[in-house]
Amino acid sequence: MILTVTLNPSVDISYTIPDLRLDTTNRTDQVGKTAGGKGINVTRVIHDLNKAVTATGFIGGHLGGGIVSELNKNGIKTDFLSIEGETRNCIAILHDGQQTEVLESGPTITDYENAAFLTHFKQAVGYADVITISGSLPKGLEEDYYVKLIQIANNLDKKTVLDTSKSNLSNVLENSFKPTVIKPNIEELSDLLGQTVSSNPADLKAVLADELFSGIEWIVVSLGGDGAFAKHNNRFYKVNIPTISVVNPVGSGDATVAGIAVALEDNLDDIQLLKQAMTTGMLNTMESITGHIDINHFDDLFNRVTIIEY
Ligand code: ADP
């Protein structure tokens, strides 16, 4: 079983308002509401791959209850810790060919809830083979909270895939408890290193050899339509993908994480893992729903991914 961690999930609302007007009332009947947050997208894609998955994290109030029932209704198991605060809404208004977003920061986790989740997580990890940890931290948690989660998983000898950015990622890299996999995109990698990193394979190879990444088994730098560049221990790979028609690229990185997690659980070799990671990312771009794939196209895309050891 794969355990996915989403510490600050959301109800993602989309309003389509073609001619949005300011300082007056706008009405719409084109409303979309779905469970969101990077880890929730990972969860859905693992489920689409027909693999057992359980979603955990903090959940609160009426909106949180809605997320749990939506996941359960779709046959996805949940094991969230209930909190006093209310799970957030994230609103996207689609207008004039543009997208304006209002993102609530979400509830503040109390000290009691902070400690309770560590116990809760330890129990859940016991039943998992692989753990994915995605997104940013809610207010009230220390910046090194992900380090604590990784330490718990490492102590139980479980594999972890971490997909986060900025201080949440740098904190983990500077610590001695390392995840099995990180999956930065090129902007997140540049941000982390404080320098613009090009997608040129030779540059990426030099950058990933940096001491900062030592102790992390897999680093998969996703490059959008250009595929990925990856390091597994001392081996480096450039992964090339076919040109496909993209419908909605949002959540592709999360789908990639799902593909990696399933590959780790199935003990796939390097080439198979990378092909699967790219295939799930590409499949996500072909769907309008964020964090969803149609497995019927899996084999066709998988066979068109090519890998060069670098
Ligand atoms: P993130 O969503 O984290 O920024 P990326 O944009 O790098 O991640 O996308 C992750 C993966 O999804 C890519 O490695 C690729 O397999 C697939 N993907 C993303 N954008 C495209 C695209 N435009 N065309 C084809 N595949 C894509």
Residues whose N, C-alpha, C, O or C-beta is under 5 A from the ligand:
A	BS01	ADP	N185 S222 L223 G224 G225 G227 A228 P242 V246 P249 G251 S252 G253 D254 T256 A277 M278 G281 M282 T285
